[in-house]
């Protein structure tokens, strides 16, 4: 699990690894939000006018 890996790196004092994992995790979250917004925007455009 990503969160457990980050926690383990922090507990172990592995700052570089913790930073790598946190950055990758943040990038994944940003990507997921972008995908969601893109889908929501696409759905809004495809709705008929009322």
Secondary structure, 3 states (H helix, E strand, C coil): CHHHHHHHHHHCCCHHHHHHHHHHHHHHHHHHHHHHHHHHHHHHHHCCCC
